[in-house]
Amino acid sequence: MTVKNKKILIIIGGGIAAYKSLDLIRLLKKNNNEVKTILTKSGKEFVTPLSISTLTRSKTFENIFDKETEVEIDHISLSRWADLIIVLPTTANFMTKLSLGKAEDLATTVILASNKDILLVPAMNVRMWIHKATQQNVKILKDYGYLFIGPEKGEMACGEYGEGKMSSPRQIYSFIEKYFNKKSIANNEDKNVEIRPTIRGKKLKVLYSLKLEMNSTIAAREMAGMPKRKENLAASPLSQPDTKAVEIVTPDLETPGKIANA
């Protein structure tokens, strides 16, 4: 499944891997996705607003207080607009802010105000990644419901080798594909569940009720004047295709003995 016609908000953090955000934007735009970006203060040290806006064809948001968009409340409107929020690279410092629930700039405020899933893409030195404080923050954030991809093992910009390298734009794109695919399947299952279990439940309940009545001689005598009736519930489209044809047939109540033996 290709990611198409989705609204993706990318928050670009401060790290040498920030330049990879441009490649991810290209992949998303190539498949007709709408992309908006927030560039953090430290992220601006690695990529420029001009390069980002050229690829997204939209404004790059930077400040929580912006005179150009003061009519809108950006940290609310951006979080509601997006189908998915991605933070890359997600630094150790940024994860610490999120684990503490800080809202000190546009990026952290949008995340704290968001009602959408948030994907974190860590990138840092191997020692920073395996530090107990960082791992504790990862645990906290996962408990909060944040999604993670990476980091990968490999050679880093600092020259060291180990776990801490940011996942590639292709890997991130593949993760996004699987995310929306699972979400689509889950939504379809929810739609089916709303009706079908109720129908099945009613069928079982009716059969069980008839069984009790058939085993009751007294009830059978009271219903003796009732005409024979046959209904095929399978004729209803709601019983197709995951249920078997069900027939409810009231027996010949003129002979209680036959009912008792049914």
C-alpha positions in Angstrom: 0.0 0.0 0.0 1.4 3.4 -1.0 0.9 6.4 1.2 -1.3 8.8 -0.7 -3.4 11.8 0.0 -2.3 12.0 3.7 -1.5 15.0 5.8 1.9 14.7 7.4 3.3 17.2 9.9 7.1 16.9 10.2 8.9 18.5 13.1 12.6 18.9 12.3 14.9 18.6 15.3 18.5 19.7 15.9 21.0 17.1 14.6 23.2 16.3 11.7 20.6 13.9 10.4 18.1 16.8 9.9 19.1 17.0 6.3 17.4 13.6 5.8 14.1 15.2 6.4 14.3 16.7 2.9 14.5 13.3 1.3 11.5 12.1 3.3 9.5 15.2 2.2 10.4 14.4 -1.4 9.1 10.8 -1.0 5.9 12.0 0.6 5.2 14.7 -2.0 6.0 12.3 -4.8 2.9 10.3 -3.8 0.5 13.3 -3.5 0.7 13.8 0.2 0.4 17.2 1.8 3.3 18.0 4.1 3.7 20.8 6.6 6.8 21.4 8.7 7.9 22.9 12.0 11.6 23.8 12.2 13.0 24.0 15.7 15.6 26.5 16.7 18.4 23.9 16.8 17.1 22.3 13.6 17.6 25.6 11.8 21.4 25.2 12.3 21.3 22.2 9.9 18.6 23.0 7.3 17.1 26.2 6.1 13.4 27.3 6.0 13.9 28.1 2.3 15.0 24.6 1.3 12.1 23.1 3.3 9.5 25.4 1.9 10.7 24.8 -1.7 10.0 21.1 -1.3 6.7 21.3 0.7 5.4 24.3 -1.3 4.1 25.7 2.0 5.2 27.8 4.8 7.8 26.5 7.3 6.5 27.2 10.8 9.1 28.2 13.4 7.7 30.4 16.2 4.8 29.9 18.6 4.0 33.6 18.3 3.8 34.4 14.6 2.3 37.8 13.5 1.6 36.4 10.1 -0.7 33.7 11.4 -1.9 35.4 14.6 -5.6 34.8 13.6 -5.0 31.1 13.9 -3.7 29.3 17.0 -0.9 27.3 15.3 -0.2 24.8 18.0 -3.9 23.7 17.8 -4.6 24.1 14.1 -1.5 22.2 13.0 -2.1 19.3 15.4 -5.7 18.9 14.3 -4.8 19.2 10.6 -2.3 16.3 10.5 -3.1 12.6 10.1 0.3 11.8 11.6 3.1 13.8 13.3 6.7 12.8 12.8 9.7 14.2 14.8 13.1 13.7 13.1 15.7 13.6 14.2 14.5 13.1 17.7 17.4 14.1 20.0 18.0 12.9 23.5 17.2 16.4 24.7 13.9 16.5 22.8 12.8 13.2 24.3 13.5 14.5 27.7 11.3 17.5 27.1 8.5 15.2 25.9 8.8 12.8 28.8 8.4 15.8 31.2 5.4 17.2 29.2 7.1 20.5 28.4 5.5 23.0 26.1 8.1 25.7 25.7 8.1 26.2 22.0 5.9 25.6 18.9 7.1 22.0 18.4 6.6 20.8 22.0 3.3 22.7 22.3 1.9 21.1 19.2 2.8 17.7 20.4 1.3 18.2 23.9 -1.9 19.6 22.3 -2.1 16.8 19.7 -4.9 14.2 19.4 -3.0 12.3 16.7 -0.3 9.6 16.8 3.3 10.9 17.0 6.2 9.0 15.4 9.6 9.6 17.0 12.8 8.9 15.0 15.7 9.0 17.4 19.2 9.9 16.3 22.2 10.4 18.7 25.5 9.1 19.8 25.5 5.4 20.8 26.5 6.3 24.4 23.7 8.8 24.6 21.2 6.3 23.3 22.1 3.5 25.7 22.3 5.8 28.7 19.9 4.8 31.5 18.3 8.3 31.5 17.5 8.0 27.7 16.2 4.5 28.0 14.0 5.5 30.9 12.6 8.4 28.7 12.0 5.9 25.9 10.0 3.7 28.2 8.0 6.6 29.5 7.2 7.9 26.0 6.1 4.4 24.8 3.8 4.2 27.9 2.4 7.6 26.8 1.6 6.1 23.4 4.4 7.5 21.2 5.5 5.4 18.2 9.2 4.7 17.6 11.3 3.7 14.6 15.0 3.1 15.1 17.6 4.0 15.8 19.7 1.7 13.6 23.2 0.3 14.1 25.9 1.8 12.0 28.6 4.4 11.7 27.6 7.8 12.9 28.7 11.3 12.0 30.9 11.5 15.1 32.9 8.5 13.7 31.7 6.0 16.3 29.8 2.8 15.5 26.8 1.4 17.2 23.1 1.9 17.8 22.0 5.5 17.4 22.0 6.1 13.7 18.7 7.6 12.4 16.5 5.3 10.2 16.7 6.2 6.5 14.0 8.1 4.8 13.0 4.9 2.9 12.7 3.0 6.2 10.6 5.8 7.7 8.4 5.9 4.6 7.9 2.1 4.8 6.9 2.5 8.4 4.3 5.1 7.5 2.9 2.8 4.8 2.4 0.0 7.3 1.0 2.4 9.8 -1.8 3.7 7.5 -2.4 0.2 6.2 -3.0 -1.2 9.7 -5.2 1.8 10.5 -7.3 1.2 7.4 -7.8 -2.5 8.2 -8.7 -1.6 11.8 -11.3 0.9 10.7 -12.9 -1.6 8.3 -13.0 -4.2 11.0 -14.7 -1.7 13.4 -17.4 -1.0 10.7 -18.1 -4.7 10.3 -18.2 -5.4 14.1 -20.9 -2.8 14.6 -23.6 -5.0 13.0 -22.6 -8.6 12.5 -21.9 -9.8 16.0 -25.2 -8.3 17.1 -27.0 -10.2 14.3 -25.2 -13.4 15.2 -26.0 -12.9 18.8 -29.7 -12.5 18.1 -29.8 -15.7 16.1 -28.2 -17.7 18.9 -30.6 -16.1 21.4 -33.6 -17.0 19.3 -32.5 -20.6 18.9 -31.8 -20.9 22.6 -35.2 -19.4 23.5 -37.0 -21.9 21.1 -35.1 -24.8 22.6 -36.3 -23.9 26.1 -39.9 -23.5 24.9 -39.8 -26.8 23.0 -38.7 -28.6 26.1 -41.6 -27.2 28.1 -44.8 -29.2 27.7 -46.8 -26.4 29.5 -45.5 -23.7 27.1 -46.3 -26.0 24.2 -49.9 -26.4 25.2 -50.3 -22.7 25.6 -49.0 -22.1 22.1 -51.1 -25.0 20.6 -53.3 -22.6 18.6 -50.3 -20.9 16.9 -50.0 -21.5 13.1 -46.9 -23.1 11.6 -44.4 -20.4 10.4 -41.1 -20.6 8.6 -38.5 -17.9 8.3 -35.2 -18.1 6.6 -32.9 -15.5 8.1 -30.3 -16.2 5.5 -32.4 -14.2 3.0 -31.2 -11.1 4.8 -28.0 -9.6 3.3 -26.7 -8.9 6.9 -26.3 -12.7 7.4 -23.9 -13.0 4.5 -21.2 -14.1 4.0 -19.8 -15.1 7.4 -22.9 -16.8 8.9 -24.6 -20.0 7.8 -28.2 -20.2 6.7 -30.5 -20.3 9.7 -34.1 -21.5 9.7 -36.5 -21.0 12.6 -39.4 -23.3 12.3 -42.2 -23.5 14.8 -43.1 -27.2 15.1 -46.5 -28.7 14.9 -47.7 -27.7 18.4 -50.7 -29.9 18.2 -48.6 -32.8 19.3 -46.8 -31.8 22.6 -45.1 -35.1 22.8 -43.1 -34.5 19.7 -42.0 -31.1 21.0 -40.7 -32.6 24.3 -38.5 -35.0 22.3 -37.2 -32.3 19.9 
